[in-house]
C-alpha cells in the first residue's frame, strides 16, 4: 500500500530540502551495533550517507520500483556494497527481517501513513535491544516547500504518543528541530519485563 501523499519531486530539488549530515548527527545514527532498516528510501537521500558513515548493511525499502532502482544505481556508483535496496510493501508485509536483527531503523517523513502505530511496532520488532529508531517529519507549524497536507502531518507530541503504545520503545530525548523544515525524535528499543525471547 503506497502511503498517502507520498509523491516525490525531482531528485536534485528533493535533496536541497535537507541538511542530511546535520540530521544524521542530531539523531546520532552512528555508530550502530548492527544493520540499519530504512522504510521509504526514496532516492537514497539518507540511505547512502548512512551506509558510508556506519559501514553497516542498510536494508532500504520502498514500494516504488523506480526509487529502489535509483538507490541501487547510486550505491553502485559510490561503491557501497553494503546497501541492499528492495521493493517491498512494508506496511502490509513487514520488513521481512528477523526479530532484533538491526542496530537502528529510520522512519523519515513516513509516519503520516494510515497505520503509524503498527509501523512503529514492526520497526521495534526488527531493532535489537539498545538500538535506535530515528524519526523525522515535516513540521506542521510552518509553511514548507514539500510534504503531505498539514492535516495529516504528525506533530512531535503525536509521534511520541504513538510510540508510547509500543512498550518496547522509549523516548531518548525530546524532539529536536532540524532546521529549516523538519523535526526529529530518537527512540530506544528495550526489552519489556516478562516478554519472551524470540
C-alpha positions in Angstrom: 0.0 0.0 0.0 1.5 3.3 -1.1 1.4 5.9 1.7 -1.0 8.7 1.1 0.6 11.9 -0.3 4.0 10.3 -0.8 4.8 11.5 -4.3 8.4 12.6 -4.9 9.7 15.7 -6.7 12.9 15.7 -8.8 15.9 14.2 -7.0 18.2 17.3 -7.2 15.5 19.5 -5.7 14.5 17.0 -3.1 18.0 16.8 -1.7 18.2 20.5 -1.3 15.5 20.3 1.4 17.6 18.5 4.0 20.7 19.1 5.9 21.5 15.4 5.5 24.6 15.2 7.6 23.2 17.6 10.2 20.1 15.4 10.6 22.2 12.2 11.0 24.4 14.0 13.6 21.5 15.3 15.5 19.8 11.8 15.7 23.2 10.1 16.5 22.6 7.5 13.8 26.2 6.2 14.0 27.9 4.2 15.3 25.3 1.4 15.1 25.7 -2.1 16.5 24.3 -3.8 13.5 22.4 -3.4 10.2 20.1 -0.4 9.6 16.5 -0.8 8.3 15.0 2.2 6.4 11.4 2.5 5.3 10.8 4.7 2.3 14.3 5.1 0.9 13.3 7.3 -2.0 16.3 8.3 -4.0 18.7 7.0 -1.3 19.0 10.5 0.1 19.7 9.1 3.6 20.5 5.5 2.7 23.8 6.4 1.0 25.2 8.6 3.8 24.2 6.1 6.5 25.9 3.3 4.6 29.0 5.4 4.2 29.1 6.6 7.8 28.3 3.4 9.6 29.8 0.7 7.3 26.8 -1.4 8.3 24.4 -3.1 6.0 21.5 -0.8 5.1 18.3 -2.6 4.3 16.5 0.1 2.3 12.9 -0.4 1.3 10.5 1.4 -0.9 7.2 0.5 -2.6 8.1 2.3 -5.7 10.4 0.2 -8.0 11.9 3.3 -9.6 13.1 4.6 -6.2 14.6 1.2 -5.4 16.4 1.1 -8.7 17.7 4.7 -8.3 19.0 3.8 -4.8 20.7 0.7 -6.1 22.4 2.6 -9.0 23.6 5.4 -6.8 25.0 2.9 -4.3 26.8 1.1 -7.1 28.2 4.3 -8.4 29.6 5.1 -5.0 30.9 1.6 -4.5 28.6 1.0 -1.5 28.2 -2.8 -1.5 26.5 -2.6 2.0 23.3 -1.1 0.6 20.5 -3.7 0.0 17.6 -1.9 -1.6 14.4 -3.8 -2.1 10.9 -3.2 -3.3 8.5 -4.2 -0.6 5.2 -3.2 0.9 6.5 -3.0 4.5 3.1 -1.6 5.7 1.4 -4.8 4.6 4.2 -7.4 4.8 6.6 -6.1 7.4 10.3 -5.7 6.9 10.9 -9.4 6.4 13.9 -9.2 8.7 14.4 -11.4 11.8 13.5 -10.1 15.3 16.2 -7.9 16.8 18.4 -8.1 13.8 19.1 -4.4 13.3 21.0 -1.8 15.3 18.9 1.1 14.1 15.9 1.9 11.9 15.0 5.1 10.0 11.4 6.3 9.6 11.9 9.5 7.7 8.9 11.5 6.5 6.7 8.4 6.6 4.6 8.4 9.8 1.7 10.3 8.1 0.5 6.9 6.8 -2.7 5.3 7.9 -1.2 2.9 10.4 1.7 4.7 12.3 1.4 2.6 15.5 1.6 -0.6 13.5 4.6 0.7 11.7 6.4 1.7 14.9 5.6 -1.7 16.3 7.0 -3.6 13.3 10.1 -1.3 13.4 10.6 -2.0 17.1 10.4 -5.8 16.3 13.4 -5.7 14.0 15.6 -3.5 16.2 17.8 -5.1 18.8 17.7 -4.1 22.5 19.5 -0.8 22.9 19.1 0.0 19.2 17.7 3.3 17.9 14.5 4.1 16.0 15.1 7.5 14.4 12.1 9.5 13.1 11.9 12.8 11.2 8.9 14.5 9.7 7.9 17.8 8.1 7.0 20.5 10.6 3.3 21.4 10.6 3.8 24.8 12.4 5.3 26.5 9.4 4.8 26.5 5.6 7.2 24.1 4.0 8.1 23.6 0.3 7.1 20.0 0.2 5.5 17.3 2.4 2.0 16.0 2.9 -1.0 18.1 3.7 -0.7 19.7 7.1 -3.9 18.0 8.2 -2.1 14.6 8.2 1.3 15.6 9.3 2.0 14.3 12.8 3.3 16.6 15.5 6.2 15.6 17.7 3.7 15.1 20.5 1.6 12.8 18.4 4.6 10.6 17.4 5.6 10.3 21.0 2.1 9.3 21.9 2.0 6.7 19.2 5.4 5.3 20.4 4.0 5.0 23.9 1.6 2.4 22.5 4.7 0.3 21.7 6.0 -0.8 25.1 9.5 -1.6 23.7 10.2 2.0 22.7 11.2 4.8 25.0 11.9 8.4 24.1 15.6 9.1 24.3 15.2 12.8 24.2 12.6 15.4 23.3 12.0 16.4 19.7 14.8 18.4 18.1 14.3 21.0 15.4 16.1 20.0 12.2 16.1 23.4 10.5 14.5 24.6 8.5 11.7 22.2 7.7 11.8 19.2 9.9 11.8 17.9 13.5 13.4 14.6 14.7 13.0 12.2 17.6 15.2 9.3 18.6 13.6 6.3 20.4 15.5 3.4 22.0 14.4 -0.2 21.9 14.4 -2.1 25.2 13.1 -5.4 26.4 9.8 -5.4 28.2 9.7 -7.3 31.5 8.1 -10.7 31.1 8.4 -10.6 27.3 9.5 -14.0 25.9 12.7 -14.1 24.0 12.2 -14.9 20.3 
